[in-house]
């Protein structure tokens, strides 16, 4: 356990010693959360934002048509047409 004594500035700021910042991997711009506890304060890093998983996107795109069977969805798609024709939409 690393212990350090720090001093509060007139502006209410503190400097976290480099040894502690290095140990916690805190760099410039690190967002911290300060909690008041019964014995004082608890300073901890703000958790990183959670990245979306595929399951989180379920229902993202709405489909208003009739249901499509899984078999039909899994059928290969035939790409016929002239890919160089600018009149063909979505090419």
N, C-alpha and C positions, 0 to 999 in steps of 0.2 A: 504494500500500500504506500502510495506517494502522498506526502503531506507537505503543504506549502502555506506560508503566511503571506497574505496580500493586503493591500491598503486600498480603501475606497477613495476615489478622487472627489474633488468638489462637485464635479458634474455627475457623480454617482456611477462612475465607470471603474472597472477593475481590469487588471492585466493578468491573464492566465499564463503562468510560467511556461516557457518553451518546452521544458522537459515533460510537462503534463500534456500540452498540446500535441507533442510528438507521440506520446504514449497512446493518446486517444485518437490520433490521426485527424485532428482538427486543424483546418487551414483557414486562410482568409475567406470570409464569406460564409463560413459554416453557420447554419441556423441552429440556435440552441433554445431549449425550453427551460424555464426556471420555475420550480414548484416550491411553494412554502410548505414545510413539514413541521411537526411538533418540535424537532430538535434544531431547526434552522432552515436552510434552503437546499434544494437538490437541483443541480445543473446537469442537463443531459442533452445529447444531440437530438435534433428533430429527425424523426424517421424519414427515410427517402420515400418519395411518392411511389405508390404501388403501380406497377406496370399492368396493363390490361392483359388478360388471358383470353384465349379464344372463347371460352365459356361466357366471358363478360359481354361478348358481342351478340349473344343469342337474342333474337328479336330486334336487332338493330335495323335491318331492312324489312320493311313491310311488304307483303304480297297480298293483293286484293283479289286475285283470280281464284279459280277452283283448285282444290288440292292436286298436287302432282305426286305420283307414286315414286317410291325410292328407285324402282326398276327403271322408270323413265329418266329420272335424274342421273342415273349411273350409265345410261347408254352413251356410246361414243358420239361425238358431234362431227357431222360431215361439213367441211368447209368448202363449199362449191362457190364458184364465182370468180370474177376477175379482180384480183387484189389491186391491180394498177388502175382500175376504173374509178375516178374521183366521184362519180355519180352513185356508187355503191355506199350506203350509209355504214358507219361504224367500221370503216376499213382503215 
